C-alpha cells in the first residue's frame, strides 16, 4: 500500500491544524521514530502550539519518547494488521522514554490512518 | 503423591486393558516428554535466579514445581487421549517464567516476604489458571496472564513493606505538581517503572478503547474538515424488510433554488408561479452522461426542489453524481431518500452498499446487501437461507480474531459470510449472464469487506466479461487491486475507466492514489490536481496533494497547496482545467 515517507507525511497532516490540537490535549511531548533497517528517523513534535513531523532527528536524542521498529511492522500497524501492544510483546517494537506517551501511540496512529488516501470502490 | 499414583494405576489398568502395549509405550513417551519439559523449566528458573543474584529465588518455583510435578504423573496417564497436555505444561511454564521475571523488579529485602505470599497464592492460582486456560485457549492467553500478575502485584503490594515506599512517592508528587492531569501522568510513570510490560499493555488497551469511544473510528473522508467531531448520524436501523429510516436531511446547494427556470425570476414573483421545463430531469441525465457533474447536480436538485420532491430517480441520480464526485456521505443521504420513495430499486441498494463500504461502515453495508438480494426481481423465487450460525453462536474463534483485527465485529462477520452464501447460491439459481454480472459485482464488494482481495478481483473480472464498458466496474476492479498492493495492475484499469469517461473524478483520484503507492509522486500530484479541477469542493484532496508533495520533497509548492490556489499549479504540472 503506502510507503513510510507517505505515512509520516500523513502524520504531519494529521497533527497540523485542529486534529493536532486535539492530539496535543492528550499527548504533549516529542517522539522520534526510527525505522530499521535503513535507520531513518522522523520526529514528531507535539509540544509546541504548532505540531510538526519532520525527517531526521530534530531533538538531538533528547526526545521524550523514542520508538524503534522495522518498516514492515510500521506498515502492519498502520494497516491495522497488528496492534502496537502485540508488536511490543513480540519485541518487534522497542520503546524508550516516557511510557505515558507510548500509551498514547495508538491515538497518533489512528489519526494518521484517517489521513492516508485509500482507493474507493 | 502416593494417592495420585494409586488412582492412577487403577485407571491405568483399565486403560491398558482397552488398548494393547502401544498405550504403555506412548504413556512412557509422554511422561518422558513431560520430565524433559520440567527439566528445561528448572534450568530456566535457575538461570533467572543467577541473573537476579538473589539466593532465595529458587525455593519458590521449586516448591510449586513439586506440586506441579505431583500432578504430572496423573495427567500423563491420559496423555494419549488428551493431546493438549504438552502445550498445557508449556503454557504454565510460560506463566511461571513471567512471574519470576516480574519478581526481579522487587528489591531484595522484600524477597522473602514475597516468597511466602507467592507460594500460598501459586497453588491456588495453579487451579484457577488451569481452568481458565482450558476455557479460552488462544487469545485469552496474554490477557489472563497479565491480569494475574496485576492482581498479584496489587495483593503483594498491600502486604509488603514496599507499600510505604509507593505512598511516599505519591505524597511527594502531590507536593510538587498542581495540575491533576500531570499528577496522573507522573503517578502513572512511577508505577510503570516497576512493571513495564503488563502495565503498558493494559494502558494501551485502555487508550484504544478510550480513543475509539471518543474519536469515531470511521474513516470519514467527506468530512475531513470536522475531523474529530463525533459526527454520528443517528443510527439508521433498517426496520422491516425494505424501509430505511432517514434522519439526516439533505442540504441543497444554494444555486439550485431556481435553476433552469423558464422565466427569469424577479424577487416579487412567488416561487409557485415560476415555471420550470418538464424535461429538467432529462437534461440532468444528459449532463451526467457527458460528465458534467456540476450542472447535472443543479438540474436534479432543482427538479427535486421545484418540480417533484418525490422523484425517486432524481434522488438516485443525485446520489450517483455525488459518488462520482467522491462525496460518499452526501450520496448515502440521497440514496436513502430515494429508497424512501422507491424501496425496491436494486440499483440504488447496490450503490448504497458500495458507498457504505467506502465509508467503512461494514454493518450497514452487509445489511443493505441482504436487502439487495432479497429485493432483486430475478431472485424472487429463491429460498432465503436462514443464518444457521446465529442460532448456535459461533465456535469460530479464528473468525472472531480476524474480525477484531480488521475492525469488523463478530456478528457482522457472520452476516457477511451469510450474504456471501446467498450470493453464491443466487449464481446457481439464475444462470442468465446479465443477472450473473450483478451478482459478481455484489460478490466483489462483499469480498472487499472481508478483505478477500483475490476473490474480489476474480469476481469483478467475471462481471467485466459481461459488461466490459462499465466504467464503474473498471474502477471497482482497480480500487480492489490497489487496496491489495497490486497498484501496478490497477493503473491500466483506471486508464480504461477514464477512457470510457474522461471526466470521472473518482477515477482520477484513485489513479492518483495508485501512483502515490508506486511512489510516482509527481504523477500522483498531477492526478490530484486533475481531480481538483473537476471538483473544487473536495477538501480532502488538497490534503492528499500536500502529502504527495511532501513525499516528492517539493516543499516550495506546499504553501501553494495550503492556500488552495489551483491556478498557480498550472505552471508546475500538466493538467486540464475543465
Interface residues (C-beta under 8 A of the other chain):
Chain A: X1 X2 X3 X5 X6 X9 X10 X12 X13 X18 X19 X22 X80 X81 X82 X83 X84 X85 X88 X89 X95 X98 X99 X100 X102 X103 X104 X105 X106 X107 X110 X111 X113 X114 X115 X117 X118 X119 X120 X121
Chain B: X142 X185 X188 X189 X192 X193 X196 X197 X199 X200 X201 X203 X204 X205 X206 X207 X208 X211 X215 X217 X219 X220 X221 X227 X228 X326 X328 X354 X357 X358 X405 X406 X407 X445 X448 X475 X476 X478 X479 X480 X482 X483 X485 X490 X506 X509 X510 X512 X513 X514 X516 X517 X519 X543 X544 X546 X547 X548 X550 X551
